[in-house]
């Protein structure tokens, strides 16, 4: 079974306190769902339409696990804490 990955690209952060509250809740919820942080931080370089902003890559045992993590009550609480604090793009991608 192929692994699943979250790829989250932040376009902007308008409220650092909300981002910190989100991270405090999101990390444990993601790890409880089997997620492993592969990379996170400000992009080292950005090309084409990319933005040199925060990017996060998380590996899960499967796409189903990645989707379940997003839909879990713990992660949904983290999203409520972030509400309006950042504009980002989150994608779930199947590994090769």
Phi and psi in degrees as a GROMACS rama.xvg file:
@    title "Ramachandran Plot"
@    xaxis  label "Phi"
@    yaxis  label "Psi"
@TYPE xy
-71.722  146.464  UNK-2
-74.1427  160.196  UNK-3
-113.32  147.99  UNK-4
-130.904  137.35  UNK-5
-93.0641  132.999  UNK-6
-123.526  115.139  UNK-7
-117.676  116.959  UNK-8
-111.918  118.898  UNK-9
-83.5609  131.733  UNK-10
-91.9546  -34.1007  UNK-11
-163.04  153.996  UNK-12
-124.674  120.878  UNK-13
-106.626  -13.266  UNK-14
-144.231  98.8957  UNK-15
-62.8996  -33.5461  UNK-16
-65.0443  -40.9089  UNK-17
-66.9211  -38.0494  UNK-18
-63.7649  -40.2479  UNK-19
-67.79  -39.0936  UNK-20
-64.9699  -40.3821  UNK-21
-60.7384  -49.6579  UNK-22
-60.7313  -38.5913  UNK-23
-61.8047  -35.9133  UNK-24
-88.7592  -38.1902  UNK-25
-68.5443  -43.8089  UNK-26
-53.8693  -54.9528  UNK-27
-62.5534  -37.0067  UNK-28
-65.6366  -41.2831  UNK-29
-66.9346  -47.0715  UNK-30
-65.258  -36.6401  UNK-31
-63.8484  -26.4893  UNK-32
-90.0319  7.07137  UNK-33
93.6584  8.05885  UNK-34
-77.6457  143.842  UNK-35
-127.551  122.459  UNK-36
-70.4251  123.98  UNK-37
-98.1923  -41.7788  UNK-38
-154.206  142.548  UNK-39
-160.452  138.24  UNK-40
147.951  -177.329  UNK-41
-71.0193  136.319  UNK-42
-55.6266  136.895  UNK-43
-71.0599  -30.7798  UNK-44
-155.048  153.801  UNK-45
-136.394  131.906  UNK-46
-125.879  166.007  UNK-47
55.1132  -118.993  UNK-48
-94.1364  13.1613  UNK-49
-68.4526  156.774  UNK-50
-120.218  132.49  UNK-51
-79.4875  78.7993  UNK-52
-137.982  -178.517  UNK-53
-60.5631  135.8  UNK-54
-134.27  139.918  UNK-55
-131.835  133.573  UNK-56
-123.822  126.193  UNK-57
-127.434  133.085  UNK-58
-99.3205  137.224  UNK-59
-124.379  159.939  UNK-60
-59.8392  -26.6175  UNK-61
-160.727  167.816  UNK-62
-62.6364  -39.9351  UNK-63
-60.5111  -40.4513  UNK-64
-66.5385  -38.6761  UNK-65
-64.559  -42.3751  UNK-66
-67.6833  -42.7798  UNK-67
-62.8105  -37.1388  UNK-68
-61.4236  -44.6285  UNK-69
-61.9277  -39.3495  UNK-70
-85.3002  -3.24394  UNK-71
-68.1192  151.978  UNK-72
-57.9529  -38.9525  UNK-73
-63.0748  -42.7497  UNK-74
-73.0504  -35.0829  UNK-75
-63.127  -35.4845  UNK-76
-64.9824  -38.0625  UNK-77
-63.7808  -41.522  UNK-78
-62.6403  -37.6733  UNK-79
-63.8649  -36.8173  UNK-80
-66.9761  -31.5205  UNK-81
-80.421  -22.7676  UNK-82
-31.6813  114.398  UNK-83
78.3617  -1.24809  UNK-84
-88.075  -13.1764  UNK-85
-159.089  153.16  UNK-86
-111.231  123.874  UNK-87
-148.71  169.445  UNK-88
-125.249  116.724  UNK-89
-113.42  126.343  UNK-90
-125.739  146.268  UNK-91
-107.107  126.511  UNK-92
-127.431  138.974  UNK-93
-81.2026  135.941  UNK-94
-71.5243  161.675  UNK-95
